[in-house]
Amino acid sequence: MFKSSPMNLLDVTISTVRLLLVPTSLDIKEECFKEFDKEVTVFMAPVPAKTIADTEEFVNTSRRNMAEGKELVCAIFNKDTKEFLGHAGLHHIDTMTPELGVWIKKSAHGMHYGSEAMQALKKWADEHVDYEYILYPVAAVNVASRKIPESLGGKVIREYEKANGAGKKMSWVDYRIYKKEFGI
Ligand SMILES: CC(C)(COP(=O)(O)OP(=O)(O)OC[C@H]1O[C@@H](n2cnc3c(N)ncnc32)[C@H](O)[C@@H]1OP(=O)(O)O)[C@@H](O)C(=O)NCCC(=O)NCCS
């Protein structure tokens, strides 16, 4: 829920030290289609797009949801080079328990870009969204991803079994990140 009157999420731009987060658009569809592959999604619920039309549908649905104030889905760019790096989302903004999600293309792993993008979206949420806690579900073995909610003061509140998008059963944990534990 927005703190004040609803804003047009398609106008939001978030700048960090190294990154630029802008509402996703069809401009990045080719790179997104190429980079969001089987390896990147191995610990994720979504599956890679089968065709570029699937990527277009993802972008169009995200933009429709942004226009309706339901979620902020940003393409992540290197601020200096404008290179596309991945996606960062704050979903279910129209509830009291929004959810953070992120993926970074393989060639840009190891730079803490995912963490930087998530810290920025959490800060944006604290400024603009009235929420009880932010949910961060993650496969238990996804160490790089677990570091993100942990750096934001998140606490594990649930452990369970679930299949990833490809149908492989694995252990998952849900982190809850509360505003009062905001530690950056
Ligand atoms: C999760 C993800 C976004 C993290 O991106 P990032 O913040 O840029 O992460 P980095 O690659 O810089 O790694 C961050 C830390 O995890 C560590 N790490 C990375 N892969 C690891 C692995 N397989 N095992 C253990 N540690 C690992 C890094 O060494 C680094 O450690 P440090 O903080 O002590 O320096 C990125 O790995 C990703 O896009 N993965 C695929 C999609 C995905 O799983 N998304 C999350 C779904 S919940």
The ligand as an SDF file (V2000), in Angstrom:
LIG
                    3D

 48 50  0  0  0  0  0  0  0  0999 V2000
   21.1980  -14.1770   -6.2270 C   0  0  0  0  0  0  0  0  0  0  0  0
   21.9560  -13.1460   -7.0330 C   0  0  0  0  0  0  0  0  0  0  0  0
   20.9820  -12.0880   -7.5160 C   0  0  0  0  0  0  0  0  0  0  0  0
   23.0030  -12.4990   -6.1340 C   0  0  0  0  0  0  0  0  0  0  0  0
   23.6420  -11.5120   -6.8710 O   0  0  0  0  0  0  0  0  0  0  0  0
   24.8180  -10.6180   -6.2230 P   0  0  0  0  0  0  0  0  0  0  0  0
   24.3070   -9.9240   -5.0200 O   0  0  0  0  0  0  0  0  0  0  0  0
   25.3220   -9.7630   -7.3400 O   0  0  0  0  0  0  0  0  0  0  0  0
   25.8300  -11.7260   -5.7440 O   0  0  0  0  0  0  0  0  0  0  0  0
   27.3780  -11.9910   -6.0260 P   0  0  0  0  0  0  0  0  0  0  0  0
   27.5350  -12.8430   -7.2210 O   0  0  0  0  0  0  0  0  0  0  0  0
   28.1580  -10.7190   -6.0180 O   0  0  0  0  0  0  0  0  0  0  0  0
   27.7390  -12.8650   -4.7120 O   0  0  0  0  0  0  0  0  0  0  0  0
   27.4270  -12.3740   -3.4110 C   0  0  0  0  0  0  0  0  0  0  0  0
   28.1140  -13.2260   -2.3680 C   0  0  0  0  0  0  0  0  0  0  0  0
   27.7050  -14.6070   -2.5010 O   0  0  0  0  0  0  0  0  0  0  0  0
   28.8530  -15.4400   -2.6580 C   0  0  0  0  0  0  0  0  0  0  0  0
   28.5150  -16.5440   -3.5300 N   0  0  0  0  0  0  0  0  0  0  0  0
   28.1890  -16.4780   -4.8360 C   0  0  0  0  0  0  0  0  0  0  0  0
   27.9200  -17.7240   -5.3000 N   0  0  0  0  0  0  0  0  0  0  0  0
   28.1070  -18.5660   -4.2610 C   0  0  0  0  0  0  0  0  0  0  0  0
   28.0020  -19.9700   -4.1060 C   0  0  0  0  0  0  0  0  0  0  0  0
   27.6210  -20.7520   -5.1120 N   0  0  0  0  0  0  0  0  0  0  0  0
   28.2630  -20.4990   -2.8930 N   0  0  0  0  0  0  0  0  0  0  0  0
   28.6140  -19.7240   -1.8590 C   0  0  0  0  0  0  0  0  0  0  0  0
   28.7290  -18.3810   -1.9430 N   0  0  0  0  0  0  0  0  0  0  0  0
   28.4800  -17.8230   -3.1320 C   0  0  0  0  0  0  0  0  0  0  0  0
   29.9070  -14.5260   -3.2420 C   0  0  0  0  0  0  0  0  0  0  0  0
   31.2010  -15.0280   -2.9970 O   0  0  0  0  0  0  0  0  0  0  0  0
   29.6440  -13.2370   -2.4750 C   0  0  0  0  0  0  0  0  0  0  0  0
   30.1460  -13.3800   -1.1620 O   0  0  0  0  0  0  0  0  0  0  0  0
   30.6260  -12.1170   -0.2570 P   0  0  0  0  0  0  0  0  0  0  0  0
   29.4070  -11.2930    0.0050 O   0  0  0  0  0  0  0  0  0  0  0  0
   31.1830  -12.7400    0.9660 O   0  0  0  0  0  0  0  0  0  0  0  0
   31.6440  -11.3770   -1.0860 O   0  0  0  0  0  0  0  0  0  0  0  0
   22.6650  -13.7980   -8.2540 C   0  0  0  0  0  0  0  0  0  0  0  0
   23.5050  -14.8290   -7.7730 O   0  0  0  0  0  0  0  0  0  0  0  0
   21.6910  -14.3560   -9.2660 C   0  0  0  0  0  0  0  0  0  0  0  0
   21.1920  -13.6370  -10.1160 O   0  0  0  0  0  0  0  0  0  0  0  0
   21.4280  -15.6740   -9.2180 N   0  0  0  0  0  0  0  0  0  0  0  0
   20.5270  -16.3040  -10.1670 C   0  0  0  0  0  0  0  0  0  0  0  0
   19.0740  -15.8800   -9.9470 C   0  0  0  0  0  0  0  0  0  0  0  0
   18.6290  -16.1160   -8.5240 C   0  0  0  0  0  0  0  0  0  0  0  0
   18.8900  -17.1560   -7.9400 O   0  0  0  0  0  0  0  0  0  0  0  0
   17.9250  -15.1020   -7.9780 N   0  0  0  0  0  0  0  0  0  0  0  0
   17.4580  -15.1280   -6.6140 C   0  0  0  0  0  0  0  0  0  0  0  0
   16.2360  -15.9130   -6.4590 C   0  0  0  0  0  0  0  0  0  0  0  0
   15.7310  -15.9290   -4.7470 S   0  0  0  0  0  0  0  0  0  0  0  0
  1  2  1  0
  2  3  1  0
  2  4  1  0
  2 36  1  0
  4  5  1  0
  5  6  1  0
  6  7  2  0
  6  8  1  0
  6  9  1  0
  9 10  1  0
 10 11  2  0
 10 12  1  0
 10 13  1  0
 13 14  1  0
 14 15  1  0
 15 16  1  0
 15 30  1  0
 16 17  1  0
 17 18  1  0
 17 28  1  0
 18 19  1  0
 18 27  1  0
 19 20  2  0
 20 21  1  0
 21 22  1  0
 21 27  2  0
 22 23  1  0
 22 24  2  0
 24 25  1  0
 25 26  2  0
 26 27  1  0
 28 29  1  0
 28 30  1  0
 30 31  1  0
 31 32  1  0
 32 33  2  0
 32 34  1  0
 32 35  1  0
 36 37  1  0
 36 38  1  0
 38 39  2  0
 38 40  1  0
 40 41  1  0
 41 42  1  0
 42 43  1  0
 43 44  2  0
 43 45  1  0
 45 46  1  0
 46 47  1  0
 47 48  1  0
M  END
$$$$
